[in-house]
Amino acid sequence: MEHGGHEGHARRGGAAALSVAALGIVFGAIGTSPLYALDQLFFHAGVPAAARDVTGALSLVLWTITLIVALKYAVLVLRAENDGEGGVFALYGLVHPYKRRGAHWVLWLLMLGAGLLFADGMLTPAISVLAAVEGLGVAAPALAGAVVPVVLALLTFVFAVQPRGTAGIGAVFGPVLLVWFVVIAALGAAQIRLHPEVLAAFDPRLGLGFLWRAGGWQTLLALGALILVVSGGEAMYADLGHFGARPIRLAWFLVVYPALVLNYLGQGAFLLGGGQVVGNNLFFSIVPDGMGLPMVLLATLATVIAAQALISGVFTLAVQAIRLGLFPRLAIRHLHHMHAGQVYVPFANGALYLGCVLLVLLFGSSAALGSAYGLTVAGVMAVTTVGMIPVARYVWRWPRAAVALVWGGFGSVALLFLLAALLNVLDGGWVPLLAGGVVLAVMLTWQWGRKATFAAYSARPAMTMEALVRMHREAASFIERNAVLMAPKPIRAVGDRAPALMRLLWERTGLLPRNLLFVEVTHRKTAYIHEARCEVTVFARDPALGSIVSVEVKFGFMEEPNVERVLEEMARHAEIDLPTDRHQWIVHVSHENLLPARGMGWPGRLRLDLFSLLRRVSQPAYYYYGLGDEVQLSAEIMPVRVR
C-alpha cells in the first residue's frame, strides 16, 4: 500500500489562482502589520520625528523586510521542504535524523519555537483586530470607548465559527486581501507623491547612520519595535504545503512586498510633511477625510481574515505535534471530506479564545500588546534560523564556510532582534515566554511519559513469539473470534517478545485465538509515506490451525492514522487473515495504570502527576488510531510502575 499523493493539499489550480489564495492565508498577518508597526517604532520606542531620524528608521524598516522576509524566507527557507511541507515541525523532521551529530539541542529549540507559535495564535488575533478597530478613535472619536467591546465581540464570533470551518467563505479571503494590499499601496503612494524626499530611505547608509547616532539603548529599543514589520513572515514557510513555493513567492514579490514598502514609505512621508498624527495612530492618520469608517471596516475584515488564518495554523500545528508524538492526543475533527488539512481542535480553540480575551482585557490596546508580540516574532524567527543551520549543513550539504557566512549572518541579526525584544519582558514580553514555556513543558513531559510507560510495559513478563507459535500449533481448540492486538513495537523475528497483554489473555482463558494479528503503528518524521505503508510478517499460517501475523503500519505527520481503515483494506486484498467485515473482529488493548516506582522522589512524582493529567485530556491510543469506531474493543487495565 503506497501513499497516492499529498491528500488534503490545497495545491489546485494555476499559479495565479494559488497566489491570490495565498494572500488571504499566508500574508494576512504581515499584510496588516502596517496598522501598528510604525506606531511602536515612533511613539513607543521613542524614535524622534526629525527628518534624518525618520528616513533612517524607514531605511531600517525597508531593509529588515528585504533581508529577513524577501531574502531569508522567500529565497532560502522555502527551499527547506519536508516532502512538500513546511513549518517548524517539518524542520523538526528534517533535523531529527542528525540529532546524533550534535543537532539534538536544535530539536529542543524547535519545540520551544512551536510553543511560541501557539502564543502567536493568541497574540496575532488580539493585536491585529485591536489595531484595526482602534481606527474608530480616528474616524469617529466619539466611538473610541467602544473599541474593546467591539474587539471582544469580533473575536468571539471568529472563534465561535471555527467548528463550521471556512470552506464556504475561504474563497473570498484572497480577493479581500488583494483589495487590502491595493488600497494600502495607494494610500502610501499618495503620501510619497506629496513628499518624494522619503525615497531616500532606500539608501541603507541612512539606516546605519541612525543606529550610529542612536546609541546602544535607543538602538535596542528601536530594534525591539522594528521586528514588528516582519510579524507574520513565518507563515510563508508554515503554509508551504498548502500552496507551494512558487505561488507564495509570486504573491510576495508581485503584491505584498511592493504594497508594504509603499505604505511604510507613505506613513514616513506623512511624518516628514509634519502631518498631525491623531491618537498616535499613524496608519489611519494618512487615510483621507471621509474614508475613515470604510477604511476601518476594510482593516477589520482584513485582520479578521488574518486571525482566522493564524487560528487554523495553530490547529494544523497541534495536529502535527500530536502525530509526531510530541503532544497529547487531543480530539480532532475533520471539517471537509476533500481537504484533510481543514481540521478543528476543540481544546486548542478554547485555549486560544481564552488567551485572546485575557490579552485584550489585560493590555487594552495594540500599542500595549506590541512588546509581547515583538518577543514572539523575534523568538520564532531566531529558532527557525538556528534550525536552518543543520539543514544547510547536512541536508543541502553546504560547505562549512557557506553555512557560517549565510546562516551565521542571519543568526547574528536574529540574536540582536531577540536581545532587543527581551528588554520588554516586564512590559508584556512575559506572555509569549510563559505560553511557550508551558507548551514546551507539556511536550517534554509527554515525550518522557510515553517513553517511561513503554519501558515499564515492556518490562512486564511476556512470552517470545517462538513460544507463542509453538503453543498455537499444539493447541487442541481455539477462540474462533478473529483477534487484533496492539503491539508497542514492531515484531519481526521469532526471538521478539509478544506484547505483555498476550500473556495476560492466555493466563486468563487458557485459549488462543485461531487467527491472531499484532499491529504496531510507526510515526515517521516525514510528512507522507510513499513506500509500502504496511510491512507484514507471517509467523504461522495453516488452513486448519489459523494464523499468527504481525503488521507494522506507517504514517507521516500530515496523514490521518486510521488503522481500522488500513486493516480493512488489507483484509480485502487478503494480505492478512481477517474478514472484511470489521464487526467480526475483536481488538484487545491495554490501558496502563501508572504507578510510581518504589523510592521515586518528589520531582519524579510531580512529573508523573503532570503526565497523568495530560493523559486525562488525551484520547487513548486505540481511539486516536480509529480502532473502536466499528470493531469491538476489549480493554485490560494493567498496572505498570514508572521509573
N, C-alpha and C positions, 0 to 999 in steps of 0.2 A: 504494500500500500504506500503510495507516494503522495506527497503534497502536490496538489494540482494548481498551483498559482497562489498569489497573495490574496486570499479570500478576505473580503472586507476592505480592501484598499479602495480609496476614492479616486484612483488614477483612471478616470474615464473621461473621454473627450480629448479635444486638441489642447495644445499648449496654451492658446489664448484663453479658452474657457477655464482651464485649470488655474491660470494666473489670476483671472478675475475672482474665482472662488477662493484662492489663497489670500486675497486681500481681506476677506472677512474673517478667515480663521487664523492665518499666520500673523497678519500685520495690524490687528485691531489694537493691541496694547501699545506697540511702539508708535503706531499711527496717531494715537490720542495723547501721546506724551507732550506735544506742544501746549496742551491745556495747562500744564503745571510745571514743566521742567525749568523754563527760564524764570518763572516766579521764584523758584527755590534758589536759583543762581544769583539773581539780582537783589531779591528782597529778604531772603533767609540767610544766604551765605554772605551778604553784605558787599557784593561787588559794586564799586562806585559807578555812577551813571555818566562819568566823564567820557568823552568821545573815544580816547585811546583805550580806556578800560572796556568800553562796550565792544569795540571792534576786536580787541584782544580776547575777550571772553567768547565772543561769537566765533572767532578763529578756532578756539579750543573745541567749541561745540561741533563745528563742521568737520574738523579733523578727527575728533572722537568717533563720530558716526562713520566716517570714512574708514578709519583704521580698524575699529572694533567690529562693526556690522558689515560694511561692504567688503573689506579685505579678509578679516579673520573668519567671520561666519559664512558670508555668501561664497567666497572663493575657496577657503580651506576646510572649515569644519564640515560643510555639507558633503565633502568627499568621504567622511568617516561614517559610511553607512554600514549597518549590520543587516545584511540580507534585505537591503532596501529600506530599512527602518533607521530612524534617528532618535535622539534624545538621550537623557542621562543613563537610562538602563540599556539602551543599545550600546552606548560607550562602555558601560559596565561589562556587557557581554564580550566586547572586543578586547578589553583589558584582561578579563578573567583568565584566559589561557596562559598569561605571562605573570601570574601572581608569584610564582616561584623565582622570578627574575628580579625581584625587588619591587614589583608593582602591587603587592598586597595592600600596602597603605593607601595606594591610589583608590582601591575599591572602597575603603572606608570613607575617603573623601567624597567619592561619587554618591555613596549612601547619604552623607550629610547634604550633598547638593540636592538629592531628591527631597530631603526634609525641607530645605529652603524653598524648593518649588511648591511643596504643599503650602508653605507660608505665603508664597506668591499668589496662590489661588485664593487666599483671603484678602491680601493687600491690594492686588490689582483691581478687582471689582470695587472695593471700597474707595480707593483714591481716585480712580478714573471717573466713576459716577459722581463722586463728590465734586471733582473739578468741573465736570460738565454742568451740574445743577447750580454750582456757585455762580454761573453766568447770570442767574436771575438777579443777583445783587447788583450787577452792572446794567442789565437791560431793564429791570424793574426794581429799583431799590426797596420799594415797599414790600416785596416778596422775599427779601433776604432772610427773614426769620423762618421761612418755610423750607429752607434748604435741607436740613437734617431730616425732617419728617418725609419730604419727597424722596430723598435718597433711600431711607429705610423702606418706603413703600415700593420703590423700584426694585431694590434688592430682594424684597420678599416675593415679588412677582417672578423675578428671574429664577430664584431657587425653587419656587412652587411649581414651575412648569417643567423642571428637569425630568420628572418621571415620564413625561409625554414625549420627550425627545425633540429634536429640531428638524426632523425630516421634512415637515411641511413648510417651514419658513426659512430653512437654511439656505435655500437657493437665492434669497434676496440679500443675504449678508454681504456677498462680494459686491454687487452693484451699489448697495448703500455706502459701503466703504469707498468705492470708486468715486461716488459723488463727494464724499467727505474729503478725499485727497485733492480732488479738483478744486473744491471750494477753499481749502486752507492754502493751496498753492496760489490761487487768485488773490486771496487776502494778503499774502506775503508779497506777491508781485506788485500789487498796488502801492504798498508802502515803499518797496525798493525803487519804484519809478519816481517817487517823491524825494527820496534820499539815496541816490545811487552810490554815494560815498561808502555805504555799508559793504559794498562788494570787495572792499579792501580786506575784508575778513578772510578771504581765500588765501591770503599770504600767511603761511604757518609761522613766519617770524614774529608776527604780531601776537600770536598766542604764546610763544616762548618769551617774548618781551613782557607780557602780562605776568607770567609766572615769576620772572626775574624781579619785577618791581613789587609783586605782592608779598614776597617773603614767605617763610615756611608755614606759619599758622594760617594766614589768609589763603595760601595755596591749597592747603589741606581742606579748608572749609569750601573752597570753590570746587575742588575735585569731588568732594562728598556730594555736592549738588549736581555737578556735571554728569555723573553716572546716570542720572535720570533720563538723559536724552537718548540713551540706548536701552531703556527699560522695555522689555518685551522682545528684544533681539534674539533671545534664546529660543523663541518659538519657531524661528526659521529651521533650526535643527530638530526640534521636538516633533514638528509636523512633516518632516521629510518623507515619511512613509505614506502620508496621505496624498501628497501632490507630486513628489519627485523634485530633484534639484533644479531642473531647467525651468519649470513654471515658477518656482519660488524666486529664482534669480531674475527671471523676466519681470515679475511683478515688482521686485525690489528696485532694479535699476531703471525700469521704464516709468514707474508710477510713484512708489513710496519714497525712494531716495530723493528724487527731484522735488517732490511736494514738501518733504520735511525741510530740505535745505532752503527752499523759497520761504516757507513760513517762519523758520527761525531767523532768517535774514530780515524778513519783514518786521518781526517783533523788535529786532535790534534797530532797524531803521526808524521805527516809531520812537524808540528811546533817543536816538541821535537827533531826531527832529524836535525833541523837547515835548512830546505829547504827554497829556495827563493820563496817568495810569490809575484807573478807578479801583479802589479797594485792593491794590497790589495784584490785580488780575490783568496781566499783560495781554494774554490772548484775546479776551473779549474786548479789551480797550481798542484793538485795531479793527473791530467789526464796525462797519458804517452805521450811522444812525438809522433807525427804522428796521434794521436787520437783526437786532439783538435777540428778540424772542425766537424767530425762526432758527437762528444760529444755536441757541440753547437747545432747541428741540433736536436739531441735527446732531449736535455734540452728544446729547443724552442718548440718542439712538445709537450712535457710533460706540459710545462707551458701554452701553448695554450689550451690544454685539461682542465687544472685546471681552467683557465679563463672561459672557456665555462661552466664548472660545476657551478662556482660561479654566472655567469650571469643567468643561468637557475634557480639557487636557489633564486636569487632576484626576478625573475618573480613569482615563487611559493609563496614567502614571500608576495609580493604585492597582489596576488590573495587572500591569506588567510586574510590579513588585510582588504581587501575590503569586504569579506564575513562575517567578524566579525563586520562590521560596523565601523571600525577604520580608513578607508581611502576612499577618493573619488572613485566613481565607474568608474575607468578608462576602456578604451576599452580593451577587452581581446580576443585574437584569439587562438583557439584550433588547434594545429598543427597535431594531429594524432587522427583519429576517434576511435582507440582502446586504447589509453592511455590518459585519462583525465588529467594526470599530466603534459603532454607536452603542455605548454602554451607559448604565446608570448604577452608581454605587450608593445606596441609601445612607449608609453610615458616613461616608465622605461628604455627601451633600449636606447632611445635618450639621456636621462639624464645621464645614466651610461657612454655612449660613450663620451659625452662632458666632464664629470668629469675625465675620464681616460686620455683623450688627454691633458686637462689642467694640470693634475698632472705630466705627462711625461714632458711637456714643462716647467713647473714651477720648478720641482726638478731635472730632467735630469739624475738621477742615482738611483739605488736601495739603495745605502748607504744613500743618502739624504732622501729617502722615508721611511727608516726604522723607524724613530721616529714616524711618523704619523701612520704607520702600527702597531707599538707596542702598542700604546694607544688604537687602535681599538680592537686588540686581548685581551688586558687586561680588557677593559671595558665590552666586550661581555661576557667573562668568569666570571667576577665579578657579572654581572647581573644574569647569569644562576645560579651561586652558591647561590645568595640570593633567587632566585625563587624556588630553591630546598628545602629551609627550610620549608615553609608551606606544600609542597608536602610530605616531610618526616613526618611532624608532623600530618597532618590531613588526607592525602590520605593513606600513608603507616602505620600510627598510631604508629610511633616510640615513645619511651619514651623521655621525655624532655632531659634527660641526654645524650642519644644516639645522638639526634639531635645536642645538644651543642658540644659534643665531635667530631663528624664526620664533620658536616657542619660548625660548629664554627671554626674547624681547617682549613678546605678548605677555608672558608671565610677570615680567617686571612692571609693566603697565597695570596689569590686573591687581598685582600686590599693592601698588601705590593707591589705586582706587579703593581697594579693600581697607587699607590703613586709614584713608581719609574717611571712609564710611563708618569705621569703628569709633571715630570721635563722637558719633551721635548715639552711642549705646544707651546712655541715660536719657536721651531725647527721643526715644522711640525705637532705637535700634535693637533693644532687648526683645522686641516682639518676634522678629524672624529668628533670632538666636534661640529663644525659648521654644518656638514651634519646631525649628529644625532639630534642636537637641532632643525634644520629645520623640519626634519621628525616628531619629537615629537610634535612640534608646529602645524604641519598640522593635526596630529591625534587628539590632544586635541581640536583644533578648529573645526574639522569635527564632533567630538562627541558632543561638545557643540551646534553647529549649528543644528544638526539633532534633538537633544532634544528640543531646543528652537523653531524650526519650528513645531515640533509635538505639543508642548504645545500651540503655537499660533493658529495652525489649529484646535486643539481640543476645543479652547475657542470660536470658531465661533458658532453662533446659529445652532442647529441641533435638529431633531426630535428623539424621542425614537423609538425603534423597535416596541413597543406596538402600538404607534400611526401609524407607517408605516403599520403594519399588518392590523389594523382596516381600514385605508384608502384603502388598497389593496382589502379587502373583500367587501367594499362598492362601489368600482369603477364600473361605467357602461361601460366603454370602456378602452382599453389598447393600449400601443405601442407594436406591435407584435414582434418587434426585440428582441432577447434574449440579456439581458444587464448584463455586468460584471462590478462591481465597486471595485476598490482597497480601502481597509479599513486600517487605520493606526494602529488598534489594534484589537484583537480577539473580535468577537461579539457572546456571548453565551446565554444571557438572554434577555427577553422582556424589562427589565429595562435599558439595554445598549443603548447607543446613536448610531444612524446610522451616517455614515460619513457626514460631512457638505456638501459635494458635492451632496448628495441625496436631501437635502432640496433645493439647488440651482436648480437642474434639475426639481424638482416638481414645484417650483415657476415659472420657465420659461415656461413649457409646460402645466401644469395642468393635466398631464397624467403620469401613472406609467407603466413600462414595465410589460408584462404578466409574464415573468419568470425573476426574479431578483436574481443575485448571488453576494454576497460580498466575497471578497478574501483578506485574510491577510497573509503576509509572515513572518514567525518567523525564526530567525537565532539562532541556539543553539551554545553553546560553546564547542561542541563535534565535532569530525571530520565527523562522519556519523550518519545518522538516521537509527536505526534498528527497532524501534517500528513503529506503524502506522504513515505514513508520513502525512496523512490528517485527520483532525477532522471536521466532518460535523454536523452542527446544522440546523434543519428544523424548520422554524417559520411558514410557511404556505405551504400547498401543496394540490391542488384541481385540478382534471382533467379539469374542466371548467374554473376556475379562474386563474390557473397558480400557481406559487410558489415563495416563498422567502426563500433562503437558504444562510447560511454562512459557509465558509470553511477556516480553518486555515491550511496553507501548511508549513511544517517544513523542513529546510535544515541544514546540518552540514557545517563546514567551509571548507571542502575538496570537496564539491559537487557543481555541476553547478546548479544554481537556475532557471531552465527553467519552469516557471509557466504554460506557454501555453501548453507545452507537458504534464504536470501533469493533467491539466484540461481536455485535450482531452482524456487521458486515463480514467479519472473518468467518463466522459460522455459516453465512450464506455461501461463501466460497469454499467451504469445507476445509478451511485451514486449521480449525480447532474442532474438538468433538463436543459441540454444544448444539442443541436445536435452535433454529432461527427464531422461535417464539420465546421471547425473554421471560414470559410467565412460567416457563418450565425450568428456569434457573433458580438457584438459591445462592446468595452471596454471603459468605462468612467474613465478618470483620471483627476487629478487636478495638475496644475503647480502653485506653490505658488510664488507670487510676494512679496519678503521680504522687509518690510519697518521697519525702526527703531521706537521703541516705543517713544511716546512723552516724552521729558525730558531725553532721553538716553544721557549719557555723551560721551566724545570723545573716552575713552578706549573701551566702548561698541560698538560704531560706527566703530572703527578700526577693532575690532574682527568680526563684521558683514560684513564689506567690504572684509576681508580675506575669510570668509566663502562663500560670494557671488562669489569671484574669484574661489574658489575651485569648486563651483557648475558649473561654466562655463566649466571646464575641465572634469567634471563628467558627465557620462551618466544619463539621467533621470531614475528614479527607474523602470518605466514600461518597458523601453527598456532593462535595465540590467536584468530584470526578464523574458526576452524573449517575453513579450507581444508587439504586433505590428509587429512581424515577418510575420504573415499571417492574423491576425484579424484586423478589422477596429478599429481605435482609435478615441475617441472624447475627446479632451483636453480642460479643462476650466482653465482660469487664475484667481486665487483667491488671492486678496491682504491680507496679514497677517502681523500684527505688532509684531515684535520680541522683547522680553524684555531681 
